[in-house]
Amino acid sequence: MTEAKSAAPVDADTAGDPDAAVSGAVVSGVMPGAVVSDTAGPGTGASDVAVSGAVVRGAVVSDTAGPGTVVSDVAVPGAVVSDMTGPGTGVSDVAVSGAVVRGTVVSDMTGPDMTGPDMTGPGTKKISTALPAFAWWPVCVVVAVTALVLLARAGRYGFFGDELYFLSAGHRLAVSYVDQGPLVPLIARAADLIAPGSTVVLRIPAIVASVVAVVVAAAIARELGGGRAAQTLAALAYASCPFLVTQSATLSTFAFDTTLSAAIVLALVRWTRTRGDRALLAVGVLAALDMQVKLLVPILLAGIALGVLVFGPRAVLRRPALWAAAAVFAAASAPGLLWQAGHGWPQLGMSAVIRAEQRAAMGGALGLPVQLATLVGLLGGLLALYGLWKLLRDGRFQPYRWVLGAVLVQLVFVVVAGGRPYYLAVVLPVVFAVGAVAAADRLSSRWARLGSACVVAVSVAITLTVVLGLPRPLDGLRTPTETQAELSTRMRTFGTTGWPELVDTVEAAYRGLDPDKRARTVIVAQNYWQASAIDRLGADGLPAVYSPNRGFARFATPPDAATIALYVTAGDAEARLRQNFSRLEPIAGLDDPLGFPGITRHVTVWRCERPIRNWAAIWAATTTDVLDPGL
């Protein structure tokens, strides 16, 4: 047999491109995704279409003609060997020792003694191309137990400040807000219509989103070829990671953003395996929906784009369905982006605020490793590290290495922009899934299974301890809260407390005004948590509530007819108030030494009269995105 000459150099963009072609006689050592075609002549062979230690997906060996043609040793998951003719043509040994072959398709061959699906002739054999069955029973058990546990603790915490803000925003619906889209306020409004004042009903959508992410992790494992064990392990990793506890604890933007972003990754993993363009259209719809939650999905999409450009499959960029998906995304995002542009892009201004909050509460980038460890947990951490290693080194996962781009960009964004560590949670389901698929292959021994069971048990025990042990009763609080870091720990340990006392204090101050002054009075709160609590928990008959803080500042400005303001402050605010009012008097306050700062500690209610300038000017001078609890 005459061998081809040494392969000509292949440029970086051609390697791995499904449309690249190499033709000739015997071709070996083909790069992943290469096409070996038009090999002619008796005895011609296309052999060893693999790289040692690598798995090649998407290779096409086609149009090989001539009697006695043999295509052998094709260790190519997802390979297509087609359109071969001639008597005695054979396809054999479609595997390499130790390689895992999934989804191999050998089709449309004619002649006797050939093997593969859809072939005719004596001795024809079928090779299954189906994915492993979805592990419905174990995954559903994990989901059901997780949902029940999360639902049982849903009412144990009082309202979180942001939840009250979403309720206020839900009664002031808009196409966008300062730092989120309209979907979460809309959900809050619906929950408040169904069961006013119920924290459980308010949090059910977040719980649903959280358990859906468990299913997404299992589904990604299946798309990667993982069987029952891998799917169950991926589901358990997400269900037992501490981030799930945070994701489901309150109604929040990240409860939905995380799951929608993970679903985007699932759709792209599916496209990578099947090349089915419906998956790309699903990406457009999911990304458009995610933009209605939080304006962070472009970061994920940028990371995926980087991964595709570096690792492939670059063929996706030529798919019309991708650009149709981009059009859907752009059309759905336009109203919110126009709102942002019309209000001076407040989302961008929030970046500096979040960075400062993270630095004060968690130590910024220096505290990131510890924060990530507490987000992923024991099982999740081990699978994430193993999954990232396998993505980088294992040829079986080569088509999915674009995930590394998404992980890298999310990490850089969190570090450089000072974002919240949970922004990285959008990639947890996929790295858990890769780790689970790779780990499941190593569970053949009894000791390996026993070790894995111990890790799962410890992870579940830790998470259950957190879920069932928190919040702690307030009588366990021994020292005052003095710093942002202490406040962050207090919220996680004891919850956000004191709303009824704050609202009662403001109501009493308003009732103490002379009746003729009430008609000219508004309530202004220093921060948006205070304003939201008074707005949603206050009794009927209170005047309109305003705040120059964050999203609440854009709801409305007090009318100039309002010449008296009950101004609720946190900390020392007298000097600031004197810049805007000619007369002010403290008429009520809350200062419990162990109270929650800004709610039941360092709180003063001022009667402010005779504004020095109109309210529009006051608003322009006092509006801030910084949440000041008075520390």
Buried (B, 14 or more C-beta within 10 A) or exposed (E): EEEEEEEEEBEEEBBBBBEBBBBBBBBBEBBBBBBBBEBEBEEBBBBBBBBEEBBBBBBBBBBBBBEBBBBBBBBBBBBBBBBBBBEBBBBEBBBBEEBBBBBBBBBBBBBBEBBBBEBEEEEBEEBEEEBBEBBEEBBBEBBEEBBEBBBEBBEBBBBBBBBBBBBBBBEBEBBBBBBBBBBBBBBBBEBBEEEEEBBBBBBBBBBBBBBBBBBBBBBBBBBBBBBBBBBBBBBBBBBBBBBBBBBBBBBBBBBBBBBBBBBBBBBBBBBBBBBEBEBBBBBBBBBBBBBBBBBBBBBBBBBBBBBBEBBBBBBBEEBEBBEBBBEBBBEBBEBBBEBBEEBEEBBEBBBEBBBBBBBBBBEBBEBBEEBBEBBBBBBBBBBBEBBBEBBEEBBBBBBBBBBBBBBBBBBEBBEEBBBBBBBBBBBBBBBBBBBBBBBBBEBEEEEEEEEBEEBBEBBBEBBEEBBEEBBEEEEEBEEEBEEBBBBBEBBEEBBBBBBEBBBBBBBEBBEEBEEEEBEBBBBBBBBBBBBBBBBBBBEEEBBBBBBBBBBBBBBBBBEEEBBBBBBBBBBEBEEEBEEBBEEBEBBBBBEBEBBBBBBBBBBBBBBBBEBEEEBEEBBEEBBBBEBBBBB
